[in-house]
């Protein structure tokens, strides 16, 4: 089992920045990738960014050049961060941390990001 705890959401004005963090604990040794998904009202959940244990990254086209995903690991936990710059109103959504372990997805409870003036 893997437990994921997100932090860092909130309200920001258009053009501003936020940093999301997600700490994974539990059976983290076999996590192969971690990432962020988001779901806006009335829309399907979509991939925002992910990073593999090899350091490979993938981004949604809509966030390329604005968002950066990074990760770190110690004996007790894996942590993944999402630095979000130049935020737009359309980035407003619940952001969910995701981890893949033995091919199975694990999800955090989500954190709300609201971009509004």
VMD Tcl script that builds the backbone (N, CA, C; Angstrom):
set m [mol new atoms 351]
animate dup $m
set s [atomselect $m all]
$s set {name element resname resid chain x y z} {
  {N N UNK 1 A 0.826 -1.187 0.000}
  {CA C UNK 1 A 0.000 0.000 0.000}
  {C C UNK 1 A 0.865 1.243 0.000}
  {N N UNK 2 A 0.372 2.259 -0.688}
  {CA C UNK 2 A 1.051 3.544 -0.756}
  {C C UNK 2 A 0.070 4.622 -0.314}
  {N N UNK 3 A 0.516 5.496 0.549}
  {CA C UNK 3 A -0.294 6.633 0.983}
  {C C UNK 3 A 0.282 7.903 0.375}
  {N N UNK 4 A -0.621 8.747 -0.131}
  {CA C UNK 4 A -0.217 9.993 -0.782}
  {C C UNK 4 A -0.894 11.158 -0.084}
  {N N UNK 5 A -0.109 12.166 0.257}
  {CA C UNK 5 A -0.644 13.359 0.911}
  {C C UNK 5 A -0.190 14.587 0.130}
  {N N UNK 6 A -1.170 15.340 -0.373}
  {CA C UNK 6 A -0.867 16.532 -1.164}
  {C C UNK 6 A -0.927 17.786 -0.296}
  {N N UNK 7 A -0.225 18.808 -0.746}
  {CA C UNK 7 A -0.282 20.113 -0.099}
  {C C UNK 7 A 0.055 21.190 -1.117}
  {N N UNK 8 A -0.340 22.425 -0.811}
  {CA C UNK 8 A 0.092 23.549 -1.621}
  {C C UNK 8 A -0.958 24.201 -2.500}
  {N N UNK 9 A -2.171 23.685 -2.509}
  {CA C UNK 9 A -3.194 24.321 -3.321}
  {C C UNK 9 A -3.644 25.642 -2.718}
  {N N UNK 10 A -4.495 26.337 -3.465}
  {CA C UNK 10 A -5.023 27.597 -2.956}
  {C C UNK 10 A -5.500 28.506 -4.062}
  {N N UNK 11 A -5.709 29.764 -3.704}
  {CA C UNK 11 A -6.190 30.778 -4.631}
  {C C UNK 11 A -5.024 31.635 -5.098}
  {N N UNK 12 A -4.940 31.851 -6.392}
  {CA C UNK 12 A -3.867 32.670 -6.951}
  {C C UNK 12 A -4.431 33.475 -8.109}
  {N N UNK 13 A -3.870 34.639 -8.340}
  {CA C UNK 13 A -4.309 35.470 -9.454}
  {C C UNK 13 A -3.706 34.983 -10.761}
  {N N UNK 14 A -4.371 35.259 -11.863}
  {CA C UNK 14 A -3.793 34.899 -13.170}
  {C C UNK 14 A -2.390 35.475 -13.321}
  {N N UNK 15 A -1.501 34.654 -13.844}
  {CA C UNK 15 A -0.107 35.048 -13.974}
  {C C UNK 15 A 0.748 34.695 -12.775}
  {N N UNK 16 A 0.122 34.267 -11.700}
  {CA C UNK 16 A 0.848 33.920 -10.488}
  {C C UNK 16 A 1.402 32.505 -10.507}
  {N N UNK 17 A 1.971 32.118 -9.370}
  {CA C UNK 17 A 2.616 30.816 -9.236}
  {C C UNK 17 A 2.137 30.094 -7.985}
  {N N UNK 18 A 2.167 28.776 -8.063}
  {CA C UNK 18 A 1.916 27.909 -6.912}
  {C C UNK 18 A 2.826 26.703 -7.022}
  {N N UNK 19 A 3.099 26.123 -5.866}
  {CA C UNK 19 A 3.905 24.902 -5.832}
  {C C UNK 19 A 3.134 23.845 -5.069}
  {N N UNK 20 A 2.857 22.745 -5.740}
  {CA C UNK 20 A 2.189 21.614 -5.112}
  {C C UNK 20 A 3.229 20.576 -4.704}
  {N N UNK 21 A 2.972 19.936 -3.575}
  {CA C UNK 21 A 3.850 18.866 -3.118}
  {C C UNK 21 A 3.024 17.635 -2.785}
  {N N UNK 22 A 3.635 16.481 -2.953}
  {CA C UNK 22 A 2.971 15.218 -2.633}
  {C C UNK 22 A 4.002 14.290 -2.010}
  {N N UNK 23 A 3.687 13.816 -0.831}
  {CA C UNK 23 A 4.567 12.888 -0.134}
  {C C UNK 23 A 3.961 11.495 -0.171}
  {N N UNK 24 A 4.720 10.544 -0.661}
  {CA C UNK 24 A 4.300 9.151 -0.711}
  {C C UNK 24 A 5.009 8.383 0.390}
  {N N UNK 25 A 4.242 7.618 1.132}
  {CA C UNK 25 A 4.816 6.786 2.191}
  {C C UNK 25 A 4.204 5.405 2.109}
  {N N UNK 26 A 4.744 4.506 2.912}
  {CA C UNK 26 A 4.279 3.126 2.867}
  {C C UNK 26 A 5.242 2.286 2.055}
  {N N UNK 27 A 4.722 1.454 1.191}
  {CA C UNK 27 A 5.560 0.562 0.379}
  {C C UNK 27 A 6.008 1.300 -0.871}
  {N N UNK 28 A 7.016 2.151 -0.695}
  {CA C UNK 28 A 7.432 3.043 -1.785}
  {C C UNK 28 A 8.543 2.470 -2.645}
  {N N UNK 29 A 9.110 1.350 -2.218}
  {CA C UNK 29 A 10.295 0.843 -2.903}
  {C C UNK 29 A 10.029 0.507 -4.376}
  {N N UNK 30 A 8.790 0.126 -4.691}
  {CA C UNK 30 A 8.512 -0.315 -6.059}
  {C C UNK 30 A 7.665 0.686 -6.831}
  {N N UNK 31 A 7.666 1.927 -6.386}
  {CA C UNK 31 A 6.989 2.970 -7.166}
  {C C UNK 31 A 7.810 3.221 -8.419}
  {N N UNK 32 A 7.167 3.198 -9.577}
  {CA C UNK 32 A 7.875 3.398 -10.840}
  {C C UNK 32 A 7.650 4.786 -11.430}
  {N N UNK 33 A 6.591 5.450 -10.996}
  {CA C UNK 33 A 6.324 6.802 -11.498}
  {C C UNK 33 A 5.398 7.515 -10.533}
  {N N UNK 34 A 5.542 8.822 -10.498}
  {CA C UNK 34 A 4.609 9.669 -9.749}
  {C C UNK 34 A 4.245 10.849 -10.621}
  {N N UNK 35 A 3.063 11.381 -10.382}
  {CA C UNK 35 A 2.638 12.494 -11.209}
  {C C UNK 35 A 1.443 13.218 -10.646}
  {N N UNK 36 A 0.966 14.157 -11.431}
  {CA C UNK 36 A -0.184 14.967 -11.079}
  {C C UNK 36 A -1.223 14.897 -12.188}
  {N N UNK 37 A -2.453 14.732 -11.775}
  {CA C UNK 37 A -3.607 14.822 -12.656}
  {C C UNK 37 A -4.487 15.951 -12.144}
  {N N UNK 38 A -5.372 16.418 -12.990}
  {CA C UNK 38 A -6.323 17.431 -12.543}
  {C C UNK 38 A -7.697 17.176 -13.139}
  {N N UNK 39 A -8.690 17.672 -12.426}
  {CA C UNK 39 A -10.063 17.533 -12.889}
  {C C UNK 39 A -10.816 18.821 -12.597}
  {N N UNK 40 A -11.258 19.462 -13.656}
  {CA C UNK 40 A -12.052 20.679 -13.540}
  {C C UNK 40 A -13.532 20.299 -13.530}
  {N N UNK 41 A -14.392 21.161 -13.007}
  {CA C UNK 41 A -15.828 20.853 -12.966}
  {C C UNK 41 A -16.375 20.533 -14.353}
  {N N UNK 42 A -17.059 19.408 -14.432}
  {CA C UNK 42 A -17.672 19.008 -15.692}
  {C C UNK 42 A -16.735 18.408 -16.709}
  {N N UNK 43 A -15.486 18.208 -16.317}
  {CA C UNK 43 A -14.503 17.658 -17.254}
  {C C UNK 43 A -13.914 16.368 -16.702}
  {N N UNK 44 A -13.301 15.610 -17.585}
  {CA C UNK 44 A -12.643 14.379 -17.176}
  {C C UNK 44 A -11.283 14.681 -16.545}
  {N N UNK 45 A -10.839 13.740 -15.718}
  {CA C UNK 45 A -9.514 13.876 -15.131}
  {C C UNK 45 A -8.461 13.725 -16.230}
  {N N UNK 46 A -7.455 14.583 -16.197}
  {CA C UNK 46 A -6.419 14.551 -17.220}
  {C C UNK 46 A -5.032 14.597 -16.595}
  {N N UNK 47 A -4.089 14.005 -17.310}
  {CA C UNK 47 A -2.704 14.038 -16.868}
  {C C UNK 47 A -2.159 15.459 -17.009}
  {N N UNK 48 A -1.477 15.926 -15.972}
  {CA C UNK 48 A -0.782 17.210 -16.032}
  {C C UNK 48 A 0.707 16.974 -16.265}
  {N N UNK 49 A 1.311 16.156 -15.422}
  {CA C UNK 49 A 2.742 15.886 -15.543}
  {C C UNK 49 A 3.077 14.633 -14.754}
  {N N UNK 50 A 4.106 13.921 -15.209}
  {CA C UNK 50 A 4.581 12.782 -14.450}
  {C C UNK 50 A 6.090 12.673 -14.578}
  {N N UNK 51 A 6.671 11.976 -13.617}
  {CA C UNK 51 A 8.109 11.718 -13.628}
  {C C UNK 51 A 8.327 10.262 -13.240}
  {N N UNK 52 A 9.197 9.586 -13.971}
  {CA C UNK 52 A 9.486 8.191 -13.676}
  {C C UNK 52 A 10.698 8.081 -12.752}
  {N N UNK 53 A 10.931 6.877 -12.265}
  {CA C UNK 53 A 12.082 6.675 -11.378}
  {C C UNK 53 A 13.396 6.889 -12.113}
  {N N UNK 54 A 13.344 6.817 -13.443}
  {CA C UNK 54 A 14.533 7.077 -14.237}
  {C C UNK 54 A 14.731 8.559 -14.514}
  {N N UNK 55 A 13.757 9.366 -14.069}
  {CA C UNK 55 A 13.880 10.802 -14.280}
  {C C UNK 55 A 13.248 11.320 -15.551}
  {N N UNK 56 A 12.594 10.439 -16.286}
  {CA C UNK 56 A 11.905 10.892 -17.489}
  {C C UNK 56 A 10.621 11.625 -17.104}
  {N N UNK 57 A 10.321 12.678 -17.831}
  {CA C UNK 57 A 9.131 13.470 -17.532}
  {C C UNK 57 A 8.195 13.537 -18.740}
  {N N UNK 58 A 6.942 13.797 -18.440}
  {CA C UNK 58 A 5.928 13.958 -19.482}
  {C C UNK 58 A 4.974 15.056 -19.018}
  {N N UNK 59 A 4.589 15.921 -19.947}
  {CA C UNK 59 A 3.703 17.032 -19.621}
  {C C UNK 59 A 2.538 17.100 -20.602}
  {N N UNK 60 A 1.410 17.574 -20.105}
  {CA C UNK 60 A 0.309 17.902 -20.995}
  {C C UNK 60 A 0.724 19.100 -21.845}
  {N N UNK 61 A 0.273 19.130 -23.079}
  {CA C UNK 61 A 0.636 20.231 -23.977}
  {C C UNK 61 A 0.241 21.582 -23.383}
  {N N UNK 62 A -0.861 21.610 -22.674}
  {CA C UNK 62 A -1.382 22.872 -22.147}
  {C C UNK 62 A -0.526 23.477 -21.044}
  {N N UNK 63 A 0.388 22.683 -20.463}
  {CA C UNK 63 A 1.199 23.197 -19.357}
  {C C UNK 63 A 2.680 23.247 -19.692}
  {N N UNK 64 A 3.067 22.768 -20.859}
  {CA C UNK 64 A 4.484 22.775 -21.235}
  {C C UNK 64 A 5.029 24.200 -21.217}
  {N N UNK 65 A 6.201 24.356 -20.613}
  {CA C UNK 65 A 6.829 25.664 -20.520}
  {C C UNK 65 A 6.369 26.476 -19.330}
  {N N UNK 66 A 5.303 26.024 -18.664}
  {CA C UNK 66 A 4.793 26.758 -17.490}
  {C C UNK 66 A 4.940 25.947 -16.208}
  {N N UNK 67 A 4.759 24.634 -16.303}
  {CA C UNK 67 A 4.815 23.757 -15.133}
  {C C UNK 67 A 6.087 22.917 -15.176}
  {N N UNK 68 A 6.622 22.637 -13.986}
  {CA C UNK 68 A 7.801 21.780 -13.874}
  {C C UNK 68 A 7.582 20.766 -12.759}
  {N N UNK 69 A 7.786 19.499 -13.081}
  {CA C UNK 69 A 7.658 18.445 -12.080}
  {C C UNK 69 A 9.050 18.000 -11.653}
  {N N UNK 70 A 9.195 17.726 -10.363}
  {CA C UNK 70 A 10.463 17.242 -9.837}
  {C C UNK 70 A 10.166 16.246 -8.725}
  {N N UNK 71 A 11.175 15.458 -8.387}
  {CA C UNK 71 A 10.960 14.442 -7.365}
  {C C UNK 71 A 12.209 14.246 -6.539}
  {N N UNK 72 A 12.029 13.715 -5.359}
  {CA C UNK 72 A 13.142 13.352 -4.496}
  {C C UNK 72 A 12.739 12.119 -3.711}
  {N N UNK 73 A 13.747 11.420 -3.221}
  {CA C UNK 73 A 13.480 10.174 -2.508}
  {C C UNK 73 A 14.454 10.013 -1.358}
  {N N UNK 74 A 13.929 9.583 -0.212}
  {CA C UNK 74 A 14.806 9.124 0.857}
  {C C UNK 74 A 14.276 7.778 1.332}
  {N N UNK 75 A 14.801 7.261 2.377}
  {CA C UNK 75 A 14.445 5.911 2.802}
  {C C UNK 75 A 12.976 5.791 3.199}
  {N N UNK 76 A 12.417 6.907 3.673}
  {CA C UNK 76 A 11.074 6.831 4.234}
  {C C UNK 76 A 9.984 7.261 3.275}
  {N N UNK 77 A 10.297 8.123 2.329}
  {CA C UNK 77 A 9.230 8.620 1.473}
  {C C UNK 77 A 9.773 9.135 0.150}
  {N N UNK 78 A 8.868 9.132 -0.809}
  {CA C UNK 78 A 9.096 9.795 -2.091}
  {C C UNK 78 A 8.300 11.097 -2.077}
  {N N UNK 79 A 8.858 12.129 -2.631}
  {CA C UNK 79 A 8.158 13.401 -2.718}
  {C C UNK 79 A 8.212 13.897 -4.153}
  {N N UNK 80 A 7.070 14.365 -4.624}
  {CA C UNK 80 A 7.024 14.950 -5.961}
  {C C UNK 80 A 6.443 16.360 -5.838}
  {N N UNK 81 A 7.036 17.283 -6.583}
  {CA C UNK 81 A 6.599 18.672 -6.563}
  {C C UNK 81 A 6.136 19.077 -7.954}
  {N N UNK 82 A 5.194 19.985 -7.985}
  {CA C UNK 82 A 4.754 20.565 -9.248}
  {C C UNK 82 A 4.821 22.082 -9.105}
  {N N UNK 83 A 5.799 22.676 -9.759}
  {CA C UNK 83 A 5.926 24.132 -9.774}
  {C C UNK 83 A 5.089 24.661 -10.926}
  {N N UNK 84 A 4.112 25.478 -10.597}
  {CA C UNK 84 A 3.189 25.994 -11.605}
  {C C UNK 84 A 3.366 27.503 -11.721}
  {N N UNK 85 A 3.801 27.937 -12.882}
  {CA C UNK 85 A 4.020 29.361 -13.146}
  {C C UNK 85 A 3.061 29.851 -14.225}
  {N N UNK 86 A 2.929 31.153 -14.287}
  {CA C UNK 86 A 2.077 31.786 -15.297}
  {C C UNK 86 A 0.706 31.108 -15.344}
  {N N UNK 87 A 0.097 30.998 -14.188}
  {CA C UNK 87 A -1.170 30.290 -14.097}
  {C C UNK 87 A -2.282 31.035 -14.819}
  {N N UNK 88 A -3.178 30.260 -15.385}
  {CA C UNK 88 A -4.308 30.785 -16.136}
  {C C UNK 88 A -5.613 30.315 -15.483}
  {N N UNK 89 A -6.678 31.006 -15.803}
  {CA C UNK 89 A -7.979 30.624 -15.244}
  {C C UNK 89 A -8.322 29.180 -15.585}
  {N N UNK 90 A -7.921 28.740 -16.760}
  {CA C UNK 90 A -8.240 27.369 -17.171}
  {C C UNK 90 A -7.428 26.317 -16.436}
  {N N UNK 91 A -6.488 26.738 -15.603}
  {CA C UNK 91 A -5.760 25.783 -14.751}
  {C C UNK 91 A -6.536 25.473 -13.477}
  {N N UNK 92 A -7.626 26.166 -13.256}
  {CA C UNK 92 A -8.443 25.918 -12.076}
  {C C UNK 92 A -8.984 24.501 -12.098}
  {N N UNK 93 A -8.729 23.756 -11.024}
  {CA C UNK 93 A -9.151 22.355 -10.951}
  {C C UNK 93 A -8.728 21.772 -9.614}
  {N N UNK 94 A -9.236 20.585 -9.342}
  {CA C UNK 94 A -8.675 19.777 -8.268}
  {C C UNK 94 A -7.468 19.036 -8.850}
  {N N UNK 95 A -6.379 19.098 -8.142}
  {CA C UNK 95 A -5.141 18.436 -8.573}
  {C C UNK 95 A -4.910 17.217 -7.679}
  {N N UNK 96 A -4.691 16.087 -8.326}
  {CA C UNK 96 A -4.533 14.818 -7.623}
  {C C UNK 96 A -3.138 14.249 -7.859}
  {N N UNK 97 A -2.510 13.856 -6.783}
  {CA C UNK 97 A -1.229 13.160 -6.879}
  {C C UNK 97 A -1.489 11.696 -7.216}
  {N N UNK 98 A -0.616 11.138 -8.023}
  {CA C UNK 98 A -0.743 9.749 -8.458}
  {C C UNK 98 A 0.602 9.050 -8.345}
  {N N UNK 99 A 0.565 7.805 -7.938}
  {CA C UNK 99 A 1.769 6.978 -7.914}
  {C C UNK 99 A 1.436 5.621 -8.526}
  {N N UNK 100 A 2.380 5.084 -9.261}
  {CA C UNK 100 A 2.227 3.758 -9.856}
  {C C UNK 100 A 3.180 2.808 -9.154}
  {N N UNK 101 A 2.619 1.756 -8.589}
  {CA C UNK 101 A 3.420 0.760 -7.882}
  {C C UNK 101 A 2.955 -0.617 -8.341}
  {N N UNK 102 A 3.867 -1.389 -8.868}
  {CA C UNK 102 A 3.533 -2.719 -9.403}
  {C C UNK 102 A 2.373 -2.626 -10.393}
  {N N UNK 103 A 2.360 -1.561 -11.166}
  {CA C UNK 103 A 1.333 -1.400 -12.185}
  {C C UNK 103 A 0.000 -0.899 -11.686}
  {N N UNK 104 A -0.109 -0.697 -10.388}
  {CA C UNK 104 A -1.373 -0.250 -9.807}
  {C C UNK 104 A -1.298 1.239 -9.473}
  {N N UNK 105 A -2.379 1.978 -9.741}
  {CA C UNK 105 A -2.389 3.404 -9.422}
  {C C UNK 105 A -2.868 3.663 -7.998}
  {N N UNK 106 A -2.230 4.604 -7.362}
  {CA C UNK 106 A -2.663 5.096 -6.064}
  {C C UNK 106 A -2.915 6.590 -6.200}
  {N N UNK 107 A -3.910 7.072 -5.459}
  {CA C UNK 107 A -4.326 8.463 -5.588}
  {C C UNK 107 A -4.359 9.174 -4.245}
  {N N UNK 108 A -4.002 10.451 -4.270}
  {CA C UNK 108 A -4.223 11.294 -3.124}
  {C C UNK 108 A -5.648 11.808 -3.130}
  {N N UNK 109 A -6.012 12.548 -2.072}
  {CA C UNK 109 A -7.380 13.051 -1.952}
  {C C UNK 109 A -7.626 14.285 -2.797}
  {N N UNK 110 A -6.570 14.930 -3.241}
  {CA C UNK 110 A -6.713 16.102 -4.097}
  {C C UNK 110 A -6.550 17.407 -3.351}
  {N N UNK 111 A -6.114 18.405 -4.086}
  {CA C UNK 111 A -5.991 19.753 -3.537}
  {C C UNK 111 A -6.510 20.732 -4.591}
  {N N UNK 112 A -7.271 21.720 -4.148}
  {CA C UNK 112 A -7.922 22.641 -5.067}
  {C C UNK 112 A -7.001 23.793 -5.423}
  {N N UNK 113 A -6.883 24.041 -6.708}
  {CA C UNK 113 A -6.172 25.207 -7.222}
  {C C UNK 113 A -7.190 26.092 -7.933}
  {N N UNK 114 A -7.292 27.322 -7.489}
  {CA C UNK 114 A -8.218 28.279 -8.090}
  {C C UNK 114 A -7.433 29.469 -8.610}
  {N N UNK 115 A -7.560 29.730 -9.892}
  {CA C UNK 115 A -6.872 30.862 -10.517}
  {C C UNK 115 A -7.942 31.889 -10.881}
  {N N UNK 116 A -7.937 32.984 -10.157}
  {CA C UNK 116 A -8.982 33.985 -10.341}
  {C C UNK 116 A -8.527 35.331 -9.812}
  {N N UNK 117 A -9.012 36.385 -10.451}
  {CA C UNK 117 A -8.708 37.730 -9.978}
  {C C UNK 117 A -9.803 38.227 -9.047}
}
mol reanalyze $m
mol bondsrecalc $m
mol representation Tube
mol addrep $m
